[in-house]
């Protein structure tokens, strides 16, 4: 499958790349200084499309990519090798659990955000993708909540958290960011004009 003009290996163990996720990459790239060393962590990397694209576009940046699934990490490893990416580290971790409290300039994630009872889970491409990468409790917000609560301990001052979410979750995600001390909170729309990515800065 193609993402950001690159071809990626995809199996039933990972999400199918979607054009909407390019917004997440675009926003990250806009925050990375062109020459200064930076560190980024991509939580729940799946096939590695976000982490690998950022690492390829910014060779001076050190990217860490995590996933709970060993099968997904294997696909990410194959994709990194395919694109000759050397500035990436892959770690098996349930969100931040296995991550040393290093401080990052950017934390980025396309986490599960579909509520368990959402009818879309049995429609279209979603039928062929791992439920663990799609479905989240608490109306689809459980994993975003964990990330927003934990991210401040891993961010440098002035660092950013960016998460992809459902089109109807903008207010809830902004509230989670605010509750956990983020400032400059903004939500950005995807190609269809739907709210898709929320960004917050840790001051």
NUDREN-286511 format. One record per atom (N, C-alpha, C, O): residue number from 1; residue in one letter; atom name; z negated, y negated, x negated. Coordinates in steps of 0.02 Angstrom, whole numbers, plus 50000, padded with zeros to 5 digits. Layout:
<atoms>
    k  r   a     up  north   east
  NUM  A  CA      Z      Y      X
...
</atoms>
This chain:
<atoms>
    k  r   a     up  north   east
    1  X   N  50000  50060  49958
    1  X  CA  50000  50000  50000
    1  X   C  50000  49937  49956
    1  X   O  49972  49937  49901
    2  X   N  50032  49885  49981
    2  X  CA  50037  49823  49942
    2  X   C  49981  49775  49960
    2  X   O  49962  49768  50018
    3  X   N  49955  49741  49908
    3  X  CA  49905  49689  49917
    3  X   C  49914  49640  49860
    3  X   O  49913  49659  49802
    4  X   N  49922  49576  49877
    4  X  CA  49932  49523  49827
    4  X   C  49989  49541  49779
    4  X   O  49984  49532  49719
    5  X   N  50043  49566  49808
    5  X  CA  50105  49585  49772
    5  X   C  50095  49641  49721
    5  X   O  50135  49650  49675
    6  X   N  50041  49680  49729
    6  X  CA  50030  49738  49687
    6  X   C  50025  49800  49732
    6  X   O  50003  49796  49789
    7  X   N  50045  49856  49704
    7  X  CA  50043  49919  49742
    7  X   C  49978  49956  49725
    7  X   O  49960  49965  49667
    8  X   N  49943  49978  49778
    8  X  CA  49879  50013  49769
    8  X   C  49880  50082  49800
    8  X   O  49908  50092  49854
    9  X   N  49849  50128  49765
    9  X  CA  49840  50195  49792
    9  X   C  49786  50193  49845
    9  X   O  49732  50164  49835
   10  X   N  49801  50223  49903
   10  X  CA  49753  50225  49959
   10  X   C  49750  50296  49986
   10  X   O  49801  50329  49994
   11  X   N  49690  50320  50000
   11  X  CA  49680  50386  50030
   11  X   C  49635  50378  50091
   11  X   O  49610  50323  50104
   12  X   N  49623  50432  50129
   12  X  CA  49577  50427  50186
   12  X   C  49505  50410  50167
   12  X   O  49464  50398  50211
   13  X   N  49490  50409  50102
   13  X  CA  49422  50391  50080
   13  X   C  49410  50316  50077
   13  X   O  49353  50295  50066
   14  X   N  49463  50276  50086
   14  X  CA  49456  50203  50079
   14  X   C  49492  50167  50135
   14  X   O  49534  50196  50169
   15  X   N  49475  50103  50143
   15  X  CA  49510  50062  50192
   15  X   C  49582  50049  50172
   15  X   O  49599  50049  50113
   16  X   N  49624  50040  50222
   16  X  CA  49693  50020  50210
   16  X   C  49694  49944  50196
   16  X   O  49666  49907  50236
   17  X   N  49724  49921  50141
   17  X  CA  49725  49849  50127
   17  X   C  49757  49809  50184
   17  X   O  49808  49829  50212
   18  X   N  49726  49753  50200
   18  X  CA  49752  49710  50253
   18  X   C  49765  49640  50225
   18  X   O  49729  49616  50181
   19  X   N  49816  49609  50253
   19  X  CA  49835  49542  50229
   19  X   C  49778  49492  50238
   19  X   O  49771  49446  50198
   20  X   N  49737  49501  50291
   20  X  CA  49682  49454  50304
   20  X   C  49633  49451  50245
   20  X   O  49603  49399  50233
   21  X   N  49626  49506  50209
   21  X  CA  49579  49508  50153
   21  X   C  49604  49466  50094
   21  X   O  49564  49449  50049
   22  X   N  49668  49449  50093
   22  X  CA  49693  49405  50040
   22  X   C  49659  49337  50043
   22  X   O  49654  49303  49992
   23  X   N  49636  49317  50102
   23  X  CA  49599  49254  50109
   23  X   C  49536  49256  50065
   23  X   O  49520  49206  50033
   24  X   N  49502  49312  50064
   24  X  CA  49441  49320  50024
   24  X   C  49457  49310  49950
   24  X   O  49421  49276  49914
   25  X   N  49512  49340  49927
   25  X  CA  49534  49333  49857
   25  X   C  49553  49261  49842
   25  X   O  49534  49233  49791
   26  X   N  49591  49232  49887
   26  X  CA  49613  49162  49878
   26  X   C  49554  49115  49870
   26  X   O  49554  49071  49826
   27  X   N  49503  49124  49912
   27  X  CA  49444  49081  49908
   27  X   C  49405  49092  49843
   27  X   O  49380  49044  49813
   28  X   N  49401  49154  49822
   28  X  CA  49367  49169  49758
   28  X   C  49404  49136  49700
   28  X   O  49373  49105  49657
   29  X   N  49470  49143  49699
   29  X  CA  49510  49114  49644
   29  X   C  49501  49038  49641
   29  X   O  49503  49009  49586
   30  X   N  49492  49007  49698
   30  X  CA  49484  48934  49699
   30  X   C  49417  48912  49669
   30  X   O  49409  48853  49651
   31  X   N  49370  48959  49662
   31  X  CA  49304  48943  49636
   31  X   C  49294  48962  49563
   31  X   O  49243  48946  49533
   32  X   N  49344  48996  49534
   32  X  CA  49337  49020  49465
   32  X   C  49366  48969  49416
   32  X   O  49426  48954  49420
   33  X   N  49326  48942  49370
   33  X  CA  49353  48895  49321
   33  X   C  49407  48929  49279
   33  X   O  49400  48988  49262
   34  X   N  49461  48893  49262
   34  X  CA  49518  48925  49229
   34  X   C  49503  48956  49161
   34  X   O  49534  49006  49143
   35  X   N  49457  48928  49123
   35  X  CA  49445  48954  49055
   35  X   C  49374  48977  49041
   35  X   O  49362  49018  48997
   36  X   N  49327  48950  49078
   36  X  CA  49256  48967  49066
   36  X   C  49241  49039  49086
   36  X   O  49264  49062  49138
   37  X   N  49201  49074  49046
   37  X  CA  49182  49142  49064
   37  X   C  49143  49143  49130
   37  X   O  49100  49100  49142
   38  X   N  49159  49190  49173
   38  X  CA  49125  49196  49237
   38  X   C  49111  49269  49251
   38  X   O  49143  49314  49223
   39  X   N  49063  49281  49295
   39  X  CA  49047  49350  49314
   39  X   C  49049  49355  49390
   39  X   O  49022  49313  49426
   40  X   N  49080  49409  49414
   40  X  CA  49089  49420  49486
   40  X   C  49068  49491  49502
   40  X   O  49079  49537  49462
   41  X   N  49038  49500  49561
   41  X  CA  49025  49568  49585
   41  X   C  49056  49576  49654
   41  X   O  49047  49534  49698
   42  X   N  49093  49630  49662
   42  X  CA  49125  49648  49726
   42  X   C  49086  49707  49755
   42  X   O  49088  49762  49727
   43  X   N  49051  49696  49810
   43  X  CA  49009  49747  49840
   43  X   C  49049  49787  49892
   43  X   O  49079  49758  49937
   44  X   N  49048  49853  49886
   44  X  CA  49086  49895  49932
   44  X   C  49160  49891  49917
   44  X   O  49200  49875  49961
   45  X   N  49179  49904  49855
   45  X  CA  49247  49889  49831
   45  X   C  49301  49933  49862
   45  X   O  49359  49912  49865
   46  X   N  49283  49993  49885
   46  X  CA  49334  50037  49914
   46  X   C  49388  50054  49863
   46  X   O  49373  50080  49809
   47  X   N  49450  50041  49880
   47  X  CA  49506  50055  49834
   47  X   C  49509  50007  49776
   47  X   O  49549  50016  49729
   48  X   N  49467  49955  49777
   48  X  CA  49464  49907  49722
   48  X   C  49510  49848  49727
   48  X   O  49518  49811  49679
   49  X   N  49541  49838  49785
   49  X  CA  49593  49786  49790
   49  X   C  49566  49717  49773
   49  X   O  49600  49678  49740
   50  X   N  49506  49700  49796
   50  X  CA  49479  49633  49783
   50  X   C  49461  49626  49710
   50  X   O  49483  49579  49676
   51  X   N  49421  49672  49685
   51  X  CA  49398  49669  49615
   51  X   C  49456  49671  49566
   51  X   O  49457  49632  49518
   52  X   N  49503  49716  49577
   52  X  CA  49559  49723  49531
   52  X   C  49605  49662  49533
   52  X   O  49629  49640  49480
   53  X   N  49616  49635  49592
   53  X  CA  49658  49575  49597
   53  X   C  49625  49516  49560
   53  X   O  49659  49480  49523
   54  X   N  49559  49507  49569
   54  X  CA  49524  49453  49535
   54  X   C  49525  49464  49460
   54  X   O  49535  49417  49421
   55  X   N  49514  49526  49438
   55  X  CA  49515  49541  49366
   55  X   C  49584  49530  49336
   55  X   O  49589  49507  49279
   56  X   N  49636  49547  49373
   56  X  CA  49704  49539  49348
   56  X   C  49724  49465  49345
   56  X   O  49757  49444  49297
   57  X   N  49705  49427  49395
   57  X  CA  49723  49356  49398
   57  X   C  49682  49315  49348
   57  X   O  49704  49262  49326
   58  X   N  49622  49339  49331
   58  X  CA  49577  49302  49287
   58  X   C  49551  49347  49232
   58  X   O  49495  49372  49237
   59  X   N  49590  49359  49180
   59  X  CA  49570  49405  49126
   59  X   C  49507  49383  49090
   59  X   O  49474  49424  49057
   60  X   N  49489  49318  49094
   60  X  CA  49429  49293  49060
   60  X   C  49365  49306  49100
   60  X   O  49310  49291  49077
   61  X   N  49372  49335  49160
   61  X  CA  49315  49347  49204
   61  X   C  49293  49420  49198
   61  X   O  49335  49465  49195
   62  X   N  49227  49432  49198
   62  X  CA  49201  49500  49199
   62  X   C  49185  49519  49271
   62  X   O  49145  49486  49304
   63  X   N  49216  49572  49295
   63  X  CA  49208  49593  49365
   63  X   C  49170  49659  49368
   63  X   O  49186  49707  49333
   64  X   N  49119  49660  49411
   64  X  CA  49084  49722  49426
   64  X   C  49103  49742  49497
   64  X   O  49104  49699  49542
   65  X   N  49118  49805  49508
   65  X  CA  49136  49829  49574
   65  X   C  49092  49889  49592
   65  X   O  49086  49936  49553
   66  X   N  49062  49887  49652
   66  X  CA  49018  49941  49672
   66  X   C  49042  49974  49736
   66  X   O  49078  49944  49776
   67  X   N  49022  50036  49745
   67  X  CA  49032  50070  49809
   67  X   C  48982  50127  49813
   67  X   O  48963  50157  49763
   68  X   N  48961  50143  49874
   68  X  CA  48915  50198  49884
   68  X   C  48951  50265  49878
   68  X   O  48922  50316  49860
   69  X   N  49017  50263  49892
   69  X  CA  49058  50324  49893
   69  X   C  49088  50339  49824
   69  X   O  49125  50298  49796
   70  X   N  49072  50397  49797
   70  X  CA  49103  50418  49734
   70  X   C  49179  50427  49742
   70  X   O  49217  50412  49697
   71  X   N  49199  50451  49801
   71  X  CA  49271  50461  49814
   71  X   C  49308  50394  49812
   71  X   O  49363  50389  49784
   72  X   N  49278  50342  49842
   72  X  CA  49309  50276  49840
   72  X   C  49312  50249  49769
   72  X   O  49363  50221  49748
   73  X   N  49259  50258  49731
   73  X  CA  49258  50234  49661
   73  X   C  49311  50269  49619
   73  X   O  49339  50239  49573
   74  X   N  49324  50332  49634
   74  X  CA  49377  50368  49598
   74  X   C  49445  50336  49611
   74  X   O  49485  50328  49565
   75  X   N  49457  50317  49674
   75  X  CA  49520  50283  49691
   75  X   C  49524  50215  49656
   75  X   O  49576  50196  49629
   76  X   N  49468  50178  49657
   76  X  CA  49466  50113  49623
   76  X   C  49480  50121  49548
   76  X   O  49515  50080  49518
   77  X   N  49452  50173  49518
   77  X  CA  49463  50186  49447
   77  X   C  49537  50200  49433
   77  X   O  49565  50175  49384
   78  X   N  49569  50239  49476
   78  X  CA  49640  50254  49468
   78  X   C  49682  50190  49475
   78  X   O  49730  50180  49438
   79  X   N  49663  50148  49523
   79  X  CA  49700  50085  49533
   79  X   C  49691  50037  49475
   79  X   O  49738  50003  49455
   80  X   N  49630  50035  49447
   80  X  CA  49618  49991  49389
   80  X   C  49660  50015  49330
   80  X   O  49688  49974  49293
   81  X   N  49663  50080  49320
   81  X  CA  49703  50108  49265
   81  X   C  49777  50094  49276
   81  X   O  49813  50077  49229
   82  X   N  49799  50102  49338
   82  X  CA  49869  50090  49355
   82  X   C  49891  50019  49337
   82  X   O  49948  50008  49315
   83  X   N  49846  49971  49347
   83  X  CA  49863  49901  49334
   83  X   C  49836  49876  49267
   83  X   O  49835  49816  49253
   84  X   N  49815  49923  49225
   84  X  CA  49792  49907  49156
   84  X   C  49737  49855  49155
   84  X   O  49739  49807  49116
   85  X   N  49687  49865  49198
   85  X  CA  49631  49818  49203
   85  X   C  49575  49841  49157
   85  X   O  49550  49897  49164
   86  X   N  49554  49799  49111
   86  X  CA  49501  49816  49064
   86  X   C  49436  49777  49076
   86  X   O  49383  49796  49051
   87  X   N  49441  49722  49113
   87  X  CA  49382  49679  49122
   87  X   C  49347  49695  49189
   87  X   O  49329  49650  49226
   88  X   N  49338  49760  49202
   88  X  CA  49305  49781  49264
   88  X   C  49258  49838  49249
   88  X   O  49273  49882  49208
   89  X   N  49201  49838  49283
   89  X  CA  49151  49892  49276
   89  X   C  49139  49920  49346
   89  X   O  49124  49882  49392
   90  X   N  49144  49985  49354
   90  X  CA  49133  50018  49418
   90  X   C  49065  50052  49419
   90  X   O  49047  50088  49372
   91  X   N  49026  50040  49472
   91  X  CA  48958  50067  49477
   91  X   C  48947  50097  49546
   91  X   O  48963  50066  49597
   92  X   N  48920  50157  49548
   92  X  CA  48901  50187  49613
   92  X   C  48835  50157  49634
   92  X   O  48784  50163  49599
   93  X   N  48835  50124  49691
   93  X  CA  48774  50089  49714
   93  X   C  48778  50076  49789
   93  X   O  48831  50061  49816
   94  X   N  48720  50082  49822
   94  X  CA  48714  50063  49892
   94  X   C  48696  49988  49893
   94  X   O  48638  49970  49885
   95  X   N  48747  49947  49901
   95  X  CA  48741  49875  49893
   95  X   C  48711  49858  49824
   95  X   O  48740  49876  49773
   96  X   N  48653  49825  49822
   96  X  CA  48625  49803  49757
   96  X   C  48579  49854  49725
   96  X   O  48553  49842  49670
   97  X   N  48567  49911  49757
   97  X  CA  48513  49956  49735
   97  X   C  48516  49977  49662
   97  X   O  48464  49982  49630
   98  X   N  48575  49989  49636
   98  X  CA  48581  50012  49566
   98  X   C  48604  49957  49518
   98  X   O  48622  49970  49461
   99  X   N  48601  49895  49542
   99  X  CA  48626  49839  49502
   99  X   C  48568  49805  49466
   99  X   O  48518  49785  49497
  100  X   N  48574  49799  49401
  100  X  CA  48524  49763  49361
  100  X   C  48526  49690  49383
  100  X   O  48580  49662  49395
  101  X   N  48468  49657  49388
  101  X  CA  48468  49588  49412
  101  X   C  48503  49539  49364
  101  X   O  48472  49492  49339
  102  X   N  48567  49552  49352
  102  X  CA  48609  49505  49315
  102  X   C  48625  49448  49362
  102  X   O  48626  49457  49423
  103  X   N  48639  49390  49335
  103  X  CA  48656  49334  49379
  103  X   C  48732  49324  49379
  103  X   O  48763  49320  49326
  104  X   N  48759  49319  49439
  104  X  CA  48831  49313  49448
  104  X   C  48851  49244  49473
  104  X   O  48813  49210  49507
  105  X   N  48911  49224  49454
  105  X  CA  48939  49162  49480
  105  X   C  48963  49171  49552
  105  X   O  48957  49126  49593
  106  X   N  48991  49230  49566
  106  X  CA  49017  49245  49633
  106  X   C  48996  49315  49654
  106  X   O  48999  49362  49615
  107  X   N  48974  49320  49717
  107  X  CA  48964  49385  49748
  107  X   C  49012  49388  49807
  107  X   O  49012  49343  49850
  108  X   N  49053  49439  49810
  108  X  CA  49104  49444  49862
  108  X   C  49100  49513  49894
  108  X   O  49086  49562  49861
  109  X   N  49113  49516  49959
  109  X  CA  49111  49580  49993
  109  X   C  49153  49580  50057
  109  X   O  49154  49531  50094
  110  X   N  49187  49636  50068
  110  X  CA  49217  49651  50133
  110  X   C  49179  49712  50159
  110  X   O  49203  49768  50154
  111  X   N  49120  49700  50188
  111  X  CA  49076  49755  50207
  111  X   C  49095  49784  50276
  111  X   O  49138  49755  50310
  112  X   N  49064  49839  50296
  112  X  CA  49073  49862  50365
  112  X   C  49047  49808  50412
  112  X   O  48992  49782  50402
  113  X   N  49085  49792  50465
  113  X  CA  49060  49741  50512
  113  X   C  49081  49754  50584
  113  X   O  49077  49709  50626
  114  X   N  49101  49815  50600
  114  X  CA  49119  49832  50668
  114  X   C  49061  49867  50702
  114  X   O  49033  49914  50674
  115  X   N  49042  49844  50761
  115  X  CA  48987  49875  50798
  115  X   C  49004  49948  50816
  115  X   O  49062  49963  50829
  116  X   N  48954  49993  50815
  116  X  CA  48967  50064  50827
  116  X   C  49002  50079  50893
  116  X   O  49038  50129  50898
  117  X   N  48991  50037  50944
  117  X  CA  49021  50050  51010
  117  X   C  49087  50013  51021
  117  X   O  49112  50011  51077
  118  X   N  49114  49982  50968
  118  X  CA  49176  49944  50975
  118  X   C  49235  49992  50985
  118  X   O  49246  50038  50947
  119  X   N  49274  49979  51038
  119  X  CA  49330  50024  51056
  119  X   C  49386  50023  51003
  119  X   O  49427  50069  51002
  120  X   N  49388  49972  50961
  120  X  CA  49440  49968  50909
  120  X   C  49434  50026  50859
  120  X   O  49482  50042  50824
  121  X   N  49375  50056  50854
  121  X  CA  49364  50110  50805
  121  X   C  49407  50171  50820
  121  X   O  49418  50213  50776
  122  X   N  49431  50177  50881
  122  X  CA  49473  50235  50899
  122  X   C  49545  50214  50911
  122  X   O  49583  50249  50945
  123  X   N  49564  50157  50884
  123  X  CA  49632  50131  50893
  123  X   C  49666  50118  50826
  123  X   O  49633  50104  50776
  124  X   N  49733  50122  50825
  124  X  CA  49773  50101  50768
  124  X   C  49752  50133  50702
  124  X   O  49730  50191  50701
  125  X   N  49759  50095  50648
  125  X  CA  49743  50120  50581
  125  X   C  49670  50140  50572
  125  X   O  49654  50183  50531
  126  X   N  49626  50109  50612
  126  X  CA  49555  50123  50604
  126  X   C  49538  50196  50614
  126  X   O  49488  50221  50587
  127  X   N  49579  50232  50652
  127  X  CA  49567  50303  50665
  127  X   C  49572  50344  50600
  127  X   O  49543  50399  50596
  128  X   N  49607  50318  50551
  128  X  CA  49620  50356  50489
  128  X   C  49579  50331  50430
  128  X   O  49591  50351  50373
  129  X   N  49531  50288  50444
  129  X  CA  49491  50259  50390
  129  X   C  49418  50283  50395
  129  X   O  49396  50301  50449
  130  X   N  49381  50283  50339
  130  X  CA  49312  50308  50340
  130  X   C  49267  50264  50383
  130  X   O  49264  50203  50374
  131  X   N  49231  50295  50430
  131  X  CA  49187  50257  50474
  131  X   C  49134  50220  50434
  131  X   O  49113  50165  50454
  132  X   N  49112  50249  50379
  132  X  CA  49060  50217  50338
  132  X   C  49082  50150  50311
  132  X   O  49040  50107  50295
  133  X   N  49147  50139  50305
  133  X  CA  49173  50076  50279
  133  X   C  49189  50026  50335
  133  X   O  49207  49969  50322
  134  X   N  49182  50049  50397
  134  X  CA  49200  50007  50454
  134  X   C  49140  49988  50497
  134  X   O  49134  49931  50519
  135  X   N  49097  50036  50509
  135  X  CA  49046  50030  50561
  135  X   C  48979  50008  50533
  135  X   O  48957  50032  50481
  136  X   N  48947  49961  50568
  136  X  CA  48882  49936  50548
  136  X   C  48838  49926  50609
  136  X   O  48862  49902  50661
  137  X   N  48775  49944  50604
  137  X  CA  48728  49936  50660
  137  X   C  48713  49862  50671
  137  X   O  48738  49818  50637
  138  X   N  48670  49850  50721
  138  X  CA  48649  49781  50739
  138  X   C  48710  49737  50754
  138  X   O  48719  49684  50726
  139  X   N  48751  49762  50801
  139  X  CA  48812  49727  50822
  139  X   C  48860  49714  50764
  139  X   O  48897  49664  50764
  140  X   N  48860  49758  50716
  140  X  CA  48905  49751  50659
  140  X   C  48879  49708  50603
  140  X   O  48916  49693  50555
  141  X   N  48816  49686  50608
  141  X  CA  48790  49636  50560
  141  X   C  48740  49664  50510
  141  X   O  48718  49628  50465
  142  X   N  48722  49728  50516
  142  X  CA  48668  49755  50474
  142  X   C  48684  49747  50400
  142  X   O  48641  49725  50361
  143  X   N  48744  49766  50379
  143  X  CA  48760  49764  50307
  143  X   C  48768  49692  50282
  143  X   O  48747  49677  50225
  144  X   N  48797  49649  50322
  144  X  CA  48802  49578  50302
  144  X   C  48732  49548  50295
  144  X   O  48719  49508  50250
  145  X   N  48686  49569  50339
  145  X  CA  48617  49544  50335
  145  X   C  48584  49566  50270
  145  X   O  48552  49526  50237
  146  X   N  48593  49629  50250
  146  X  CA  48565  49654  50187
  146  X   C  48593  49615  50128
  146  X   O  48556  49595  50083
  147  X   N  48658  49603  50129
  147  X  CA  48690  49567  50074
  147  X   C  48665  49495  50070
  147  X   O  48648  49471  50016
  148  X   N  48661  49461  50127
  148  X  CA  48639  49391  50128
  148  X   C  48566  49385  50106
  148  X   O  48548  49336  50074
  149  X   N  48525  49434  50124
  149  X  CA  48454  49432  50106
  149  X   C  48443  49444  50031
  149  X   O  48398  49415  50001
  150  X   N  48485  49486  50002
  150  X  CA  48475  49508  49932
  150  X   C  48513  49466  49882
  150  X   O  48491  49458  49825
  151  X   N  48570  49438  49902
  151  X  CA  48614  49402  49856
  151  X   C  48580  49347  49816
  151  X   O  48595  49339  49757
  152  X   N  48534  49308  49845
  152  X  CA  48504  49253  49806
  152  X   C  48471  49276  49741
  152  X   O  48469  49238  49693
  153  X   N  48446  49337  49739
  153  X  CA  48413  49362  49678
  153  X   C  48464  49378  49623
  153  X   O  48445  49390  49565
  154  X   N  48527  49379  49640
  154  X  CA  48579  49398  49592
  154  X   C  48628  49342  49577
  154  X   O  48674  49350  49537
  155  X   N  48619  49284  49609
  155  X  CA  48665  49228  49599
  155  X   C  48637  49177  49550
  155  X   O  48577  49162  49549
  156  X   N  48681  49150  49509
  156  X  CA  48664  49092  49468
  156  X   C  48658  49031  49512
  156  X   O  48688  49029  49566
  157  X   N  48619  48981  49492
  157  X  CA  48618  48918  49528
  157  X   C  48690  48891  49533
  157  X   O  48728  48894  49485
  158  X   N  48708  48866  49590
  158  X  CA  48775  48842  49606
  158  X   C  48825  48899  49620
  158  X   O  48884  48887  49630
  159  X   N  48800  48961  49619
  159  X  CA  48843  49018  49632
  159  X   C  48859  49025  49707
  159  X   O  48828  48993  49749
  160  X   N  48908  49067  49722
  160  X  CA  48932  49074  49791
  160  X   C  48929  49147  49815
  160  X   O  48938  49194  49776
  161  X   N  48915  49154  49879
  161  X  CA  48923  49218  49915
  161  X   C  48979  49210  49965
  161  X   O  48981  49162  50003
  162  X   N  49026  49258  49964
  162  X  CA  49082  49258  50012
  162  X   C  49086  49326  50045
  162  X   O  49088  49377  50011
  163  X   N  49086  49327  50112
  163  X  CA  49093  49391  50147
  163  X   C  49146  49386  50202
  163  X   O  49153  49336  50236
  164  X   N  49184  49440  50208
  164  X  CA  49230  49447  50265
  164  X   C  49190  49473  50324
  164  X   O  49142  49510  50316
  165  X   N  49210  49453  50385
  165  X  CA  49174  49475  50445
  165  X   C  49221  49474  50505
  165  X   O  49279  49455  50500
  166  X   N  49194  49495  50562
  166  X  CA  49234  49497  50624
  166  X   C  49248  49428  50651
  166  X   O  49211  49380  50637
  167  X   N  49301  49423  50690
  167  X  CA  49322  49358  50717
  167  X   C  49269  49326  50762
  167  X   O  49268  49265  50771
  168  X   N  49225  49368  50791
  168  X  CA  49175  49342  50838
  168  X   C  49105  49338  50806
  168  X   O  49055  49332  50842
  169  X   N  49101  49342  50740
  169  X  CA  49036  49344  50706
  169  X   C  49021  49280  50667
  169  X   O  48971  49277  50631
  170  X   N  49063  49230  50673
  170  X  CA  49056  49169  50633
  170  X   C  48986  49139  50638
  170  X   O  48953  49127  50588
  171  X   N  48962  49127  50699
  171  X  CA  48898  49094  50709
  171  X   C  48840  49137  50682
  171  X   O  48794  49111  50651
  172  X   N  48843  49202  50695
  172  X  CA  48790  49247  50672
  172  X   C  48787  49250  50596
  172  X   O  48733  49249  50567
  173  X   N  48845  49253  50564
  173  X  CA  48847  49257  50491
  173  X   C  48823  49191  50460
  173  X   O  48786  49191  50411
  174  X   N  48845  49135  50488
  174  X  CA  48822  49070  50463
  174  X   C  48746  49065  50470
  174  X   O  48713  49038  50426
  175  X   N  48719  49090  50525
  175  X  CA  48646  49088  50535
  175  X   C  48610  49131  50483
  175  X   O  48558  49110  50457
  176  X   N  48638  49189  50467
  176  X  CA  48608  49232  50415
  176  X   C  48608  49198  50347
  176  X   O  48560  49201  50310
  177  X   N  48664  49165  50332
  177  X  CA  48668  49128  50268
  177  X   C  48615  49073  50266
  177  X   O  48581  49064  50216
  178  X   N  48609  49036  50321
  178  X  CA  48562  48980  50323
  178  X   C  48490  49005  50317
  178  X   O  48450  48976  50281
  179  X   N  48474  49060  50353
  179  X  CA  48406  49088  50351
  179  X   C  48386  49109  50280
  179  X   O  48327  49109  50263
  180  X   N  48435  49127  50240
  180  X  CA  48421  49151  50173
  180  X   C  48432  49099  50118
  180  X   O  48436  49115  50059
  181  X   N  48436  49035  50139
  181  X  CA  48434  48981  50091
  181  X   C  48500  48956  50064
  181  X   O  48501  48918  50016
  182  X   N  48555  48978  50093
  182  X  CA  48620  48954  50069
  182  X   C  48637  48885  50097
  182  X   O  48616  48867  50152
  183  X   N  48675  48847  50057
  183  X  CA  48698  48780  50077
  183  X   C  48774  48779  50078
  183  X   O  48807  48827  50061
  184  X   N  48801  48722  50099
  184  X  CA  48874  48712  50099
  184  X   C  48909  48771  50134
  184  X   O  48960  48796  50109
  185  X   N  48882  48792  50190
  185  X  CA  48908  48852  50225
  185  X   C  48971  48834  50264
  185  X   O  48972  48788  50304
  186  X   N  49024  48871  50250
  186  X  CA  49088  48859  50283
  186  X   C  49120  48925  50303
  186  X   O  49113  48976  50268
  187  X   N  49155  48925  50359
  187  X  CA  49194  48984  50380
  187  X   C  49268  48966  50380
  187  X   O  49287  48912  50401
  188  X   N  49308  49012  50355
  188  X  CA  49380  49002  50347
  188  X   C  49419  49050  50391
  188  X   O  49397  49106  50403
  189  X   N  49476  49027  50415
  189  X  CA  49516  49067  50462
  189  X   C  49570  49108  50426
  189  X   O  49595  49088  50374
  190  X   N  49587  49164  50457
  190  X  CA  49638  49208  50428
  190  X   C  49708  49187  50451
  190  X   O  49717  49134  50481
  191  X   N  49758  49228  50437
  191  X  CA  49827  49212  50454
  191  X   C  49839  49204  50528
  191  X   O  49886  49171  50550
  192  X   N  49795  49235  50569
  192  X  CA  49801  49230  50642
  192  X   C  49760  49173  50670
  192  X   O  49758  49163  50731
  193  X   N  49728  49134  50626
  193  X  CA  49687  49078  50650
  193  X   C  49618  49099  50673
  193  X   O  49583  49060  50705
  194  X   N  49598  49161  50656
  194  X  CA  49532  49186  50676
  194  X   C  49481  49176  50620
  194  X   O  49499  49184  50561
  195  X   N  49419  49158  50637
  195  X  CA  49367  49153  50585
  195  X   C  49360  49220  50549
  195  X   O  49350  49271  50582
  196  X   N  49364  49220  50483
  196  X  CA  49367  49284  50447
  196  X   C  49323  49288  50385
  196  X   O  49297  49342  50370
  197  X   N  49312  49233  50350
  197  X  CA  49272  49234  50289
  197  X   C  49222  49176  50291
  197  X   O  49240  49119  50305
  198  X   N  49159  49192  50276
  198  X  CA  49108  49139  50271
  198  X   C  49084  49135  50199
  198  X   O  49073  49185  50165
  199  X   N  49077  49072  50177
  199  X  CA  49057  49058  50108
  199  X   C  48994  49016  50108
  199  X   O  48987  48969  50148
  200  X   N  48948  49032  50064
  200  X  CA  48888  48991  50056
  200  X   C  48871  48983  49983
  200  X   O  48886  49026  49942
  201  X   N  48840  48926  49966
  201  X  CA  48823  48913  49896
  201  X   C  48747  48918  49887
  201  X   O  48708  48895  49929
  202  X   N  48728  48949  49831
  202  X  CA  48657  48955  49815
  202  X   C  48638  48899  49766
  202  X   O  48662  48899  49709
  203  X   N  48596  48853  49788
  203  X  CA  48578  48796  49747
  203  X   C  48511  48809  49713
  203  X   O  48487  48766  49676
</atoms>
